[in-house]
Amino acid sequence: MIRLEKFDHNCYDQLISWADSTEALMQFAGPAFTFPLTHEQLNNSLSDNNRFAFQVIDTRRQTTIGHAEIYLSEQSAFLGRILIGDKELRGMGIGQQIVYHLLDFAFKDLKQQIVELNVFDWNVSAIKCYEKAGFVFNLSKRAERKVNGQTWIALNMYIDKQKWELFARAL
């Protein structure tokens, strides 16, 4: 079980340690940051009032195990920068719990009607996680990112409030 708590400057060093390569940082944050991640980059990002950043707490161990954010745009909310820092905990359904909590916050607390996210096409486990939460692909939105001479394709996925409410009731 997890809970989300506000992310602040006390969490910076741990997050920086998890983003330990150019590839890991791009997968986690897209092109918004440059490697190595720094306190200054995090300060600049978190100074945006449209960004809600959370640390992910493992309630059994009372330890921080990840990070996640919601960003508000004019049309929708975006989930992003979702990371389970401890690689041993990946693939255990924690990502699904994070997404559930983020969607609950976006739809109930932030009163959003649509929530989107971007995911790299090769990140099959993340795509499956998002599909389990009810996200579908928006085929008209995609982006290319250059990472160490390779081209990564970012795909857009979304869910609307009505679909989320049906999904949440079924849980």
C-alpha positions as a Python dict, from the first residue, in 0.01 Angstrom:
ca = {
    (1, 'M'): (0, 0, 0),
    (2, 'I'): (112, 353, -74),
    (3, 'R'): (13, 710, -8),
    (4, 'L'): (115, 1034, -175),
    (5, 'E'): (268, 1317, 25),
    (6, 'K'): (387, 1658, -85),
    (7, 'F'): (731, 1655, -245),
    (8, 'D'): (963, 1929, -122),
    (9, 'H'): (1331, 2023, -114),
    (10, 'N'): (1400, 1762, 156),
    (11, 'C'): (1332, 1495, -107),
    (12, 'Y'): (1561, 1634, -378),
    (13, 'D'): (1873, 1427, -314),
    (14, 'Q'): (1689, 1098, -319),
    (15, 'L'): (1513, 1182, -647),
    (16, 'I'): (1842, 1298, -800),
    (17, 'S'): (2003, 965, -701),
    (18, 'W'): (1728, 774, -885),
    (19, 'A'): (1778, 973, -1208),
    (20, 'D'): (2128, 832, -1248),
    (21, 'S'): (2174, 849, -1627),
    (22, 'T'): (2066, 1051, -1929),
    (23, 'E'): (1833, 768, -2031),
    (24, 'A'): (1679, 729, -1684),
    (25, 'L'): (1619, 1104, -1661),
    (26, 'M'): (1458, 1119, -2007),
    (27, 'Q'): (1235, 821, -1927),
    (28, 'F'): (1133, 981, -1597),
    (29, 'A'): (1093, 1345, -1698),
    (30, 'G'): (1104, 1382, -2075),
    (31, 'P'): (1305, 1675, -2212),
    (32, 'A'): (1226, 1915, -1924),
    (33, 'F'): (1550, 1839, -1738),
    (34, 'T'): (1911, 1788, -1841),
    (35, 'F'): (2143, 1532, -1692),
    (36, 'P'): (2262, 1548, -1425),
    (37, 'L'): (1947, 1656, -1245),
    (38, 'T'): (2015, 1939, -997),
    (39, 'H'): (1848, 2119, -710),
    (40, 'E'): (1820, 2426, -931),
    (41, 'Q'): (1626, 2237, -1200),
    (42, 'L'): (1391, 2095, -938),
    (43, 'N'): (1343, 2438, -777),
    (44, 'N'): (1253, 2589, -1115),
    (45, 'S'): (1009, 2311, -1194),
    (46, 'L'): (838, 2314, -857),
    (47, 'S'): (801, 2692, -855),
    (48, 'D'): (528, 2646, -1117),
    (49, 'N'): (191, 2676, -941),
    (50, 'N'): (34, 2443, -1199),
    (51, 'R'): (256, 2154, -1087),
    (52, 'F'): (169, 1922, -799),
    (53, 'A'): (462, 1701, -698),
    (54, 'F'): (439, 1404, -463),
    (55, 'Q'): (668, 1160, -294),
    (56, 'V'): (535, 805, -293),
    (57, 'I'): (538, 653, 56),
    (58, 'D'): (534, 279, 125),
    (59, 'T'): (290, 271, 418),
    (60, 'R'): (420, -60, 551),
    (61, 'R'): (781, 54, 579),
    (62, 'Q'): (710, 429, 610),
    (63, 'T'): (977, 501, 349),
    (64, 'T'): (981, 703, 30),
    (65, 'I'): (990, 469, -267),
    (66, 'G'): (898, 695, -558),
    (67, 'H'): (791, 1021, -711),
    (68, 'A'): (493, 1140, -919),
    (69, 'E'): (350, 1467, -1049),
    (70, 'I'): (40, 1626, -1195),
    (71, 'Y'): (68, 1926, -1421),
    (72, 'L'): (-234, 2140, -1510),
    (73, 'S'): (-264, 2277, -1862),
    (74, 'E'): (-550, 2480, -2006),
    (75, 'Q'): (-721, 2171, -2151),
    (76, 'S'): (-640, 1894, -1905),
    (77, 'A'): (-422, 1757, -1629),
    (78, 'F'): (-106, 1564, -1717),
    (79, 'L'): (35, 1281, -1510),
    (80, 'G'): (409, 1266, -1532),
    (81, 'R'): (743, 1208, -1373),
    (82, 'I'): (617, 883, -1227),
    (83, 'L'): (906, 684, -1088),
    (84, 'I'): (945, 390, -853),
    (85, 'G'): (1298, 459, -734),
    (86, 'D'): (1379, 119, -587),
    (87, 'K'): (1416, -110, -890),
    (88, 'E'): (1339, -413, -670),
    (89, 'L'): (984, -279, -618),
    (90, 'R'): (904, -240, -987),
    (91, 'G'): (661, -485, -1146),
    (92, 'M'): (471, -536, -819),
    (93, 'G'): (162, -324, -893),
    (94, 'I'): (286, -11, -716),
    (95, 'G'): (268, 188, -1040),
    (96, 'Q'): (-100, 100, -1065),
    (97, 'Q'): (-157, 231, -713),
    (98, 'I'): (29, 553, -793),
    (99, 'V'): (-181, 611, -1103),
    (100, 'Y'): (-501, 544, -908),
    (101, 'H'): (-408, 802, -642),
    (102, 'L'): (-305, 1059, -904),
    (103, 'L'): (-629, 1015, -1098),
    (104, 'D'): (-834, 1037, -782),
    (105, 'F'): (-661, 1365, -693),
    (106, 'A'): (-690, 1508, -1046),
    (107, 'F'): (-1059, 1430, -1087),
    (108, 'K'): (-1184, 1488, -731),
    (109, 'D'): (-958, 1757, -585),
    (110, 'L'): (-851, 1942, -899),
    (111, 'K'): (-1192, 1901, -1069),
    (112, 'Q'): (-1040, 1802, -1404),
    (113, 'Q'): (-1242, 1647, -1687),
    (114, 'I'): (-954, 1487, -1882),
    (115, 'V'): (-619, 1349, -1767),
    (116, 'E'): (-337, 1277, -2009),
    (117, 'L'): (13, 1137, -1997),
    (118, 'N'): (298, 1061, -2233),
    (119, 'V'): (482, 730, -2239),
    (120, 'F'): (762, 600, -2459),
    (121, 'D'): (647, 332, -2702),
    (122, 'W'): (908, 82, -2582),
    (123, 'N'): (794, 108, -2217),
    (124, 'V'): (551, -182, -2241),
    (125, 'S'): (509, -233, -1865),
    (126, 'A'): (410, 133, -1815),
    (127, 'I'): (168, 118, -2109),
    (128, 'K'): (2, -190, -1960),
    (129, 'C'): (-23, -15, -1623),
    (130, 'Y'): (-193, 287, -1780),
    (131, 'E'): (-429, 71, -1986),
    (132, 'K'): (-533, -116, -1670),
    (133, 'A'): (-628, 221, -1521),
    (134, 'G'): (-850, 295, -1822),
    (135, 'F'): (-620, 510, -2036),
    (136, 'V'): (-646, 485, -2415),
    (137, 'F'): (-416, 614, -2687),
    (138, 'N'): (-466, 951, -2850),
    (139, 'L'): (-327, 864, -3192),
    (140, 'S'): (-315, 1227, -3304),
    (141, 'K'): (-51, 1318, -3043),
    (142, 'R'): (303, 1188, -3037),
    (143, 'A'): (652, 1328, -3007),
    (144, 'E'): (1006, 1224, -3090),
    (145, 'R'): (1296, 1264, -2847),
    (146, 'K'): (1664, 1219, -2928),
    (147, 'V'): (1854, 1027, -2661),
    (148, 'N'): (2221, 938, -2716),
    (149, 'G'): (2177, 907, -3092),
    (150, 'Q'): (1851, 712, -3070),
    (151, 'T'): (1499, 832, -3145),
    (152, 'W'): (1242, 760, -2876),
    (153, 'I'): (873, 793, -2962),
    (154, 'A'): (647, 937, -2692),
    (155, 'L'): (283, 834, -2721),
    (156, 'N'): (-6, 1023, -2564),
    (157, 'M'): (-274, 848, -2359),
    (158, 'Y'): (-581, 992, -2188),
    (159, 'I'): (-882, 912, -1973),
    (160, 'D'): (-1192, 1122, -1911),
    (161, 'K'): (-1369, 1171, -1580),
    (162, 'Q'): (-1674, 965, -1677),
    (163, 'K'): (-1464, 662, -1768),
    (164, 'W'): (-1259, 704, -1451),
    (165, 'E'): (-1572, 711, -1235),
    (166, 'L'): (-1690, 384, -1390),
    (167, 'F'): (-1347, 232, -1339),
    (168, 'A'): (-1318, 354, -979),
    (169, 'R'): (-1663, 218, -890),
    (170, 'A'): (-1559, -125, -1016),
    (171, 'L'): (-1263, -141, -777),
}
